[in-house]
Amino acid sequence: MALGTHGSIEDYRNESVLIYVNGELVPRNEAKIPVFDSGCLVGDGVWEGPRLDKGFLVFWKAI
C-alpha cells in the first residue's frame, strides 16, 4: 500500500501515467515540483468532483 494521506492499492496501469508539469507531459517517475511550490506548502489547487458514499452521491441536489 502506498504511503501518504490517502491509502491506495498498487495498480500496474499507473506505471505509464504521464503528469503535466510546467506545460509538459512527463513520465510519472520524472515528475518533480519544487519543495517551495505553493501547492506543496499550502495545498493550493482548484478541483471539483462529486462525492460518493456507500454507493450514493452526496450533496447531489446542492450541485
N, C-alpha and C positions, 0 to 999 in steps of 0.2 A: 504494500500500500504506500502511496506517495505521502511524503511529509508536507505539512503546510496547514493553513487554516481550514481547508476543506479536504476531507478524505476522498480518495478516488481509487478505482480499481485499474491496474495496469491494462492498457489496450494497445496492441501492436499497431493498430491503424494510426495512432498518434505519432509514431516514429517519423512519418513522412510529412507531417504538418508543416506548412510554411507560415511564418509570422511576419506581419507587416511592421517594419521598424524604419522610421525616418524616410518614408517614401519608397522603401524597397522590401520585396518579399525575400526572406532569408530562411534557411533550414532551421528547425526548432533548436538544435544544439548550438547554433551560431547566434541566436537572438540574445542580445545583451542590451541593457539600459544603464545609464549612469546611476550610481547609488544616490545622487542628489536630485534625481528626476522627481518632480512633484507627485507624479503618480506612485512612485515608490515611497516617498516620505509621508504623504498625507492622503494617498488614495484618490487623487483626482481622477475623474473619468465621467463619461456620460454613457448611460446604458438604460435599456428598458427590456423588460421581459415579464411575461405572465407567470404567476406563481401557482404551482400545483401542489396540493396537499392531499394525500390519500386518494388520488385519482380525481380530485375536484379542483376546478380553477378557483382560486381565492381572489376576492375583490373583483370578480369579473364584471359585475354590474356597475362598479365605480369607474371602469375604464371607458 
